[in-house]
Amino acid sequence: MKWGMRSSHCRVLLLQGDITDPSDVASTFDRIRDEWQLLDILVLNASGGLERDKDAGYAMRLNVDAQVDLVRAPIHLLRPGGRIVFVTSHLAHFYGVKPVYDGYEPVAASKKAGEEALRKMIPELSERGIRLVVVSGDLIEGTITPKLLQRKSPGLIEARRAEAGTLPDVDEFAAAIVEGAVGSSYRSGDTIYVGSTDWS
């Protein structure tokens, strides 16, 4: 089946902004409010900290402060029954419990802190009828993070694939995010795991 704007009746709003800049976050959701008035699903998929040109505090600003801002700013737009999906990695979700690959610790620590900050908001979100679901993934085939980690540790992807048996791909990860966004069985605070959660 071919999909197009006419057959799917989609309206797309393209926005550009820096989510570490609160004014950009505010203006983004102002545009969304003007276009659609309400918001049903918010997917928090941004992650960083491996960039060479960023200062030492960037990972925390992006993975903690910006994530909280991205929930606070549109909270009045999210209607009861709305869903927030926080996307993370197993390396971050299990940070402090399981080992982290060389070079990934700033990202893992900050993403874990961001997840914990959002989980602290669950009571407030629940009062508004909004659920938070976390989607955590193993190394995802074909994505940038494994490639960046492999530069520091050649052979890392192959070793993890051998250890886990298989690595999930982008389609599997995307399907889990969609399930987190629309699946009716998930309670606020539930985590959907994609790929093996065992490693040494």
C-alpha positions in Angstrom: 0.0 0.0 0.0 1.3 3.5 -0.8 0.9 6.1 1.8 0.6 9.8 1.0 -0.7 13.0 2.5 -4.1 12.5 0.9 -4.6 8.9 1.7 -3.5 9.1 5.4 -5.0 12.5 6.1 -1.9 13.6 8.0 -0.9 17.1 8.9 2.7 17.6 9.6 4.3 20.5 11.5 8.0 20.9 11.0 9.8 22.7 13.8 13.4 23.4 14.6 14.7 24.3 18.0 17.3 23.7 20.6 15.7 21.7 23.4 18.4 22.8 25.9 17.1 26.4 25.4 13.9 26.9 27.4 12.7 29.7 25.1 12.9 27.3 22.1 11.0 24.7 24.0 8.3 27.2 24.9 7.9 28.5 21.4 7.8 25.0 20.0 4.8 24.0 22.2 3.2 27.4 21.5 3.2 26.5 17.8 1.8 23.0 18.5 -0.9 24.6 20.6 -1.8 27.0 17.8 -1.9 24.2 15.3 -3.6 21.4 17.2 -4.7 22.9 20.6 -4.1 19.6 22.4 -1.4 16.9 22.6 -2.0 13.1 22.9 1.5 11.6 22.8 4.9 13.0 23.6 7.9 10.9 22.7 11.2 12.0 24.4 13.9 10.4 22.1 16.7 13.0 22.3 20.0 11.8 23.7 23.6 13.1 23.6 26.8 13.4 25.4 29.2 11.7 23.0 29.7 14.8 20.8 33.2 16.1 20.6 32.3 19.8 20.5 30.2 20.0 23.6 31.2 21.1 27.1 31.2 18.7 30.1 27.8 19.8 31.4 26.0 19.3 28.0 24.9 15.7 28.7 23.1 16.7 31.9 21.5 19.7 30.3 20.2 17.6 27.4 19.4 14.4 29.1 18.0 15.7 32.4 17.1 19.4 32.3 15.7 19.4 28.8 13.7 16.3 29.4 12.0 17.8 32.4 11.4 21.0 30.4 9.9 19.0 27.6 7.3 17.6 30.0 6.7 20.8 32.0 6.1 23.0 28.9 3.3 21.1 27.3 1.7 19.6 30.5 -1.4 21.9 30.0 -1.7 20.5 26.4 -1.7 16.9 27.3 -5.2 15.7 27.7 -6.3 13.0 30.2 -5.4 9.6 28.7 -2.2 11.2 27.2 1.0 9.3 27.1 4.7 10.3 27.5 7.3 7.8 26.2 10.8 8.2 27.5 13.3 6.4 25.2 16.6 5.2 26.8 19.2 2.5 26.5 19.9 -0.5 28.7 23.3 1.0 29.5 21.6 4.0 31.0 18.5 2.3 32.5 20.7 -0.1 34.4 23.4 2.4 35.2 24.9 1.7 38.6 23.8 -1.9 38.5 25.5 -3.2 35.3 28.8 -2.2 33.6 29.0 0.6 31.0 31.1 0.6 27.9 34.2 2.9 27.8 33.3 6.4 26.9 29.6 6.0 27.5 29.5 6.8 31.2 28.5 10.5 30.9 25.6 9.6 28.7 24.5 6.7 30.9 24.7 8.7 34.1 22.8 11.6 32.6 20.1 9.5 30.9 19.6 7.6 34.2 19.2 10.9 36.0 16.8 12.1 33.4 14.7 8.9 33.8 14.7 9.3 37.5 13.6 12.9 37.3 10.7 12.0 35.1 9.7 9.1 37.3 9.5 11.6 40.2 6.8 13.5 38.2 4.6 10.4 37.9 2.2 11.4 40.8 1.7 14.9 39.2 1.2 13.3 35.8 -1.2 10.7 37.2 -3.4 13.4 38.7 -3.8 14.7 35.2 -4.5 11.3 33.8 -1.2 11.1 31.9 1.0 8.0 31.9 4.7 7.8 31.5 6.2 4.7 29.8 9.9 4.0 29.5 11.3 2.1 26.4 14.8 0.8 27.0 16.9 -0.8 24.3 20.1 -2.9 23.9 22.5 -1.7 21.2 20.4 -1.1 18.2 21.7 -2.3 14.8 22.5 0.5 12.4 22.2 3.4 14.8 24.8 6.0 15.7 25.5 5.2 19.3 26.9 1.7 18.7 29.0 3.2 15.8 30.4 5.9 18.1 31.2 3.3 20.8 32.8 1.0 18.3 35.3 3.8 17.4 36.5 3.7 21.0 36.3 -0.1 21.3 36.8 -1.8 17.9 34.8 -5.1 17.8 32.3 -4.0 20.5 29.2 -4.5 18.3 30.3 -8.0 17.2 31.1 -8.9 20.8 27.8 -7.7 22.1 25.9 -9.5 19.2 27.7 -12.7 20.1 26.9 -12.3 23.8 23.2 -11.5 23.3 22.7 -13.9 20.4 21.1 -11.1 18.3 20.7 -7.3 18.5 17.4 -5.5 17.8 17.0 -3.4 14.8 15.4 0.0 14.2 12.1 -1.5 13.3 11.9 -3.5 16.5 12.8 -0.5 18.6 10.3 1.7 16.7 7.5 -0.9 17.2 8.2 -0.9 21.0 8.0 2.9 21.1 4.6 2.8 19.3 3.5 0.1 21.7 4.5 2.3 24.6 2.6 5.2 23.2 -0.7 3.4 22.4 -0.7 0.1 24.3 -3.6 0.0 26.7 -2.0 -2.5 29.2 0.8 -0.3 30.4 0.7 1.5 33.7 2.5 4.7 34.5 6.2 3.9 35.2 6.2 0.6 33.3 9.3 -0.2 31.2 9.3 -2.0 27.8 12.6 -3.8 27.2 13.9 -4.3 23.6 16.7 -6.8 23.2 18.6 -8.8 25.9 19.1 -7.2 29.3 21.9 -9.6 30.2 25.6 -8.6 29.7 28.8 -8.8 31.6 
